[in-house]
């Protein structure tokens, strides 16, 4: 337990490890700080899923107390990574919070460093996360983080007629602009499909599935060397992240190879944004040795997004992603930081003599599923 070094006259607070039963106060602080429930509606179920049910490793949650009042938290969600072929235990930083009445007292820094000490003791090699523009400088200055890259968001316009008409102040143009928008946005996929047929590559079957099963382990084994650094996507992790998450309605798509083997999958989430309904590609894993698998799966993603009436589809692919060129060919375009609904950065801190490759943007494969927002 650590005691604060706050200024004379300010509250004295202490830092202590989470113990069973603290989750009710954690949820209450979350709702006070962020003015929303932790889950879609049931926050305690969401907390239990995120922390208690996480299959990867030990919970590391440092809580800041002023007497019996919880006033701050620094928490991590354990992840297993593979980096350059080596398995590593890593920490996703999330749900950092300080009671608004206790700002500028050093709570953020003290609770973070207490967490990092425990992480090192438990064999974690790094901590990483997605700070926004308001907090990234605090992570850099106070916690020795490095910005690896702006979050590599790609966006494809599917039907922006109503959005553009609204911005122009001409709502009556919406239907006409929607027709034009849909036709134009289909062109890259049609060209991509035609080019594949000319090369003798046939489209593969894409269908929905209900939950991840043992086949996910075989697919991950075949694909794990595609990227230099990414979260291990085995069956255990995928079943927890997507099948067990409370109050979530993911669309799961699978592409099968010509011999019936699983060639890849995508997980989609749908959410309303200012621009309209958006389809987020939460996860994408494809055996690139199977011709046509990635293109067929992306065509399936687009068709399902259109069937739902989405205005946009969004995926992530950094500079080293082996999926990036296929996404660009199908008109998933980089979104400038100034246009982000919330400006996010991908950053990390490597502990001790850990692998510095984790700080190289071209090593990472990221997806929307790596951020716990959907």
Helices and strands as residue ranges (DSSP letters): E 2-3, E 14-17, H 23-34, H 43-47, I 48-52, E 60-66, E 69-83, E 86-98, G 100-102, H 107-121, E 126-129, H 136-143, E 146-150, E 153-157, H 161-168, G 171-173, H 174-198, E 205-208, H 215-223, E 229-231, H 235-238, I 239-243, E 251-256, E 262-273, E 276-286, H 293-307, E 312-316, H 324-329, E 333-334, G 337-339, E 345-350, G 356-359, G 361-363, G 368-370
